[in-house]
Amino acid sequence: MATVQFGKETSGRGEFVRQKNRFTDRITAGGSSGHKAEPGRYRLVVSLACPWAHRALIVRGLLGLEDAISLAVVDPVRDERGWRFTLDENDRDPVLGIEYLSEAYLASDPEFDGRFTVPSIVDVESGQVVTNDYPRITLDLSTEWREFHKPGAPDLYPEHLRAEIDDVIEPIFRNVNNGVYRCGFAGSQEAYEEAYDALFAELDRLSARLENQRYLVGDRLTEADIRLFTTLVRFDAVYHGHFKCNRDKLTEMPVLWAYARDLYQTPGFGETVDFDHIKRHYYYTHEAINPTRIVPKGPVTDWTEPHGRG
Ligand SMILES: N[C@@H](CCC(=O)N[C@@H](CS)C(=O)NCC(=O)O)C(=O)O
């Protein structure tokens, strides 16, 4: 069992501190890491609520890896044992044969006492978690699984743009992807305000950058856009209210709102978004900040409105 509840991990100053990824093995084309990229060998476990898992889901779809890497979707509501496979028949993942994701974690490390997190990639044969290293998972799907990509799959991490992508995604992670959690789980006023200021300063910078270019890096969709999208798409539904990220709603930031709609309307994005799972997960599971577990009905947002970006 995890010893620390999610959202309760704070520094002395009340800043939210995210746990380190416990399983960081890589799945590589040649298998020199000990885990070779092979169709049918691995199962990607996601929650449709989770922004980190959402990245992997989008990338898997854009690259056409659905037949190579199977998918398990957990119930958006965790119980005290963590993520459950209650959306499946008999409450059990049909491929891994387990009821809780924690079983795969404990099969890999019986002493593990951290949080059992998604996304995770599980080796179907051994039933063990290979990786929950979410930043690496998507990059490896792009670079190590090439042999199994669909014809014409986009290169989401092209070599000549890597340095720029890396530069852009670092502050996006710190201030936006993890920044919203640093707002929501801050344990002091000071830590909350610092995170809030950094979040909106970064969103202002990104708005300025995206005013005259369709995508974050180069003139094409890359890993950077996927990483920003998964936070933006949750912004008004959960982060604005639940995490107190409320200087503006996404729909009040015109450039980012059009950019997010553009991505949402791109094949491979909108169909992966499940607002019901997103809202139920956050409002129901983070008991410390929403003890009534009431899930708000709104907002009502039209993601299909023309975006006007070209
Ligand atoms: N692996 C990372 C990021 C992934 C992550 O935070 N996933 C969340 C859902 S968005 C999760 O699985 N939480 C499970 C828990 O806290 O028990 C971490 O440990 O911080």
The ligand as an SDF file (V2000), in Angstrom:
LIG
                    3D

 20 19  0  0  0  0  0  0  0  0999 V2000
    4.3460    8.3650  -12.4090 N   0  0  0  0  0  0  0  0  0  0  0  0
    4.1770    9.7340  -12.1010 C   0  0  0  0  0  0  0  0  0  0  0  0
    3.0750   10.4400  -12.8530 C   0  0  0  0  0  0  0  0  0  0  0  0
    1.8420    9.6980  -13.1630 C   0  0  0  0  0  0  0  0  0  0  0  0
    0.7380   10.0230  -12.2020 C   0  0  0  0  0  0  0  0  0  0  0  0
    0.8470   10.8780  -11.3170 O   0  0  0  0  0  0  0  0  0  0  0  0
   -0.3720    9.3410  -12.3810 N   0  0  0  0  0  0  0  0  0  0  0  0
   -1.4900    9.5010  -11.4670 C   0  0  0  0  0  0  0  0  0  0  0  0
   -2.7730    9.7620  -12.2090 C   0  0  0  0  0  0  0  0  0  0  0  0
   -2.7660   11.2970  -13.0540 S   0  0  0  0  0  0  0  0  0  0  0  0
   -1.6730    8.2100  -10.7080 C   0  0  0  0  0  0  0  0  0  0  0  0
   -1.6090    7.1400  -11.2790 O   0  0  0  0  0  0  0  0  0  0  0  0
   -1.8990    8.2830   -9.3990 N   0  0  0  0  0  0  0  0  0  0  0  0
   -2.1040    7.1390   -8.5890 C   0  0  0  0  0  0  0  0  0  0  0  0
   -1.9940    7.4280   -7.1170 C   0  0  0  0  0  0  0  0  0  0  0  0
   -1.6760    8.5490   -6.7680 O   0  0  0  0  0  0  0  0  0  0  0  0
   -2.2360    6.5340   -6.3150 O   0  0  0  0  0  0  0  0  0  0  0  0
    4.1080    9.9800  -10.6010 C   0  0  0  0  0  0  0  0  0  0  0  0
    4.2740    9.0250   -9.8880 O   0  0  0  0  0  0  0  0  0  0  0  0
    3.9710   11.1130  -10.1850 O   0  0  0  0  0  0  0  0  0  0  0  0
  1  2  1  0
  2  3  1  0
  2 18  1  0
  3  4  1  0
  4  5  1  0
  5  6  2  0
  5  7  1  0
  7  8  1  0
  8  9  1  0
  8 11  1  0
  9 10  1  0
 11 12  2  0
 11 13  1  0
 13 14  1  0
 14 15  1  0
 15 16  2  0
 15 17  1  0
 18 19  2  0
 18 20  1  0
M  END
$$$$
